[in-house]
Amino acid sequence: MIALAYFSIPIALVTFVQRRRDVAFSWMFVAFSIFILLCGTTHVFSAWTLWNASYGVEGLVKAATAVASVATAGLLRPLLPRAIALPSPAQLRATNARLEIEIAERTRVEHEVREMNARLEQRVAERTAELESVNTRLEQRVRERTAALETANRALAASEARHAGIVSHSADAIFQLAVGIDGKWRFEAANAATCKDVGRPLDALLGHTLREALDEDRAALLESQCRDCIETQAPVRFEVTLADQPSTVVWQTVMAPVVDPASGRVVQLIANARNVAETRALQEELAQAAKLATLGSMAAGIAHEMSQPLNAIRITATDCALVLDEAEPDLPYVRQGMAMIRDQSARMGGVVDQMRQLGRRDTADAGLFDVAGPVRRAVELLQRHFASADIAVTLAIDEARPPVLGHPARLEQVIINLLANGRDAIEAARLANADHTVGHIQVEVTAEPGRQIRIAVEDDGVGLSPQVANRLFDPFFTTKQASNGMGLGLSISAGIVQAMGGRMEAIPRPGGGARLVVLLPARPACEATRQETNVGE
Amino acid sequence: MSANSGQPRHVLIVDDEAISLLALQRFLERRGFRVSTAGDGYQALRIHAGDPADVVVSDIRMPQLGGRELLAHLRREKPDQQVIIMTGHNLPGEDLDGDGPPVPVLLKPIDAEELLRRLREMTGYSGP
């Protein structure tokens, strides 16, 4: 029985070890098994030897047992501390539990991380989608802009080609001067007409100064204009008459400055010069025609001025003839009569002379003169005639008057024109309003020394509307009936004044009527009669 | 018309041109007329109101009150007032006579002898 127990234990142990491979020190269990097995065997042999005397076998078995037990014991000793150190199941469970908590924690964290990741990825996806759509839009815009730029560029190129064509083919001389830091002006561009006019090829102009490219006089003239233009930083207009060519040439020039916005300095001068010789000639013809037309419109005035002295002459002559037929002629009476005839004849002669002057074509050069002369003559010519039509003409002239440059007869023509227009305006007002009986025309000559002379003709007639005021100086514009005037007068007058270097203005009077003003530049008394006139803006 | 053919007749000359007035006044006074002068229509009416004229000789074109208007005023007062019109312009188109005696129109420069003849006719006065 003991043997059975002893044999079953090792079997159990081995089975255990075999079943539980994870048991630590399993070899120890095997060693125990062997030991126990041998011990059992020993017991078995003890019992055996009771009946059978196989002491030798028993002795072997015991020896084996001894070896096994010693070996096992020997091996067990070092194993003991290690076996004690083995964690108990409770410890293991605790450790397990801790591990499980940690695992749970880790799992949770992992879960969170995964969730965050998922959210991030979603956000990234959204952002990517946004960026893509923005990109698409940007690309669209870029395409549109590029297309627009290309169109604009093409248009610009076409426009430039057009303008270049216009400039190069223009009959006007168009050129550009660069204003150098050294204060010199050099040709930067010039069209064909410029080269032709100046008589130099393009490469003789480009890059060269005015003095180098042009002859002395022209260069000097242009230089003084350039100086003015740069000083005033405003366009200047001037005329240059050249009489030494095959035919007279009159260059009407406009020169404009180009200012560099950064430095405020004038960096370029652009000029456009037009030959207006033919136009001037036509204007002369037209002025002459208008003068004759003025004479026509003055006919009633002239007739009046002639008729009155003539009336007195005829009556007196008849009177004297009858007296001389008497038996004893009263010679002192006749003499008195002759004196009257003489005076009145002289008066008529003055009127005839005035007419002659006005009708004469101007061949003389412009000269310096005092405006008082022509203004007085014009007023005196028409004053009496207007007075008998109930229009009072008054004249006020400033004492100190600088001279102006031009033709006196032409200025007289202008004033006559203005007076006649004033009379017509007053007559028109009377037609419109029977109460408007009194008529006044005021002529004023005021001088701003060193600057200009102002001649104002103011009437209290029918007045000017703004639309009329704008068109007043247009040729053939007239507010009069067809029979009363061609409408040339004011535009011719304006032309005469402009040729004298001045300008005209038409200002409606606040109380009704109009104020026509002639402004003429005052000239220093010593200025010679040069052909060139300088007209400021 | 005065019954006394020996009395100097009063002629009122109206013209805004002084020299014409003077020449005519001299001429008519020499021929025995009593002459008053006026420079415009209103002055003429004032003078005539105080010292009526047998004949009023007036220019047509004058300031304030012209010849036509003066004629109208005179004829209103006295429908048969004698008037002679002088003019430096075209003859007036309308009929100046109205209902009264005819109004001669003389063109300037005046034919003085013609004027004299008319005046003598109108006044029945032949001079001193």
Interface residues (C-beta under 8 A of the other chain):
Chain A: A300 A303 H304 S307 Q308 P309 L310 N311 A312 I313 R314 I315 T316 T318 D319 L322 V323 Y333 G337 M340 Q344 R384 A387 S388 A389 D390
Chain B: D16 E17 I19 S20 L22 A23 L24 R26 F27 R30 R61 M62 P63 Q64 G88 H89 K108 P109 I110 D111 A112 E113
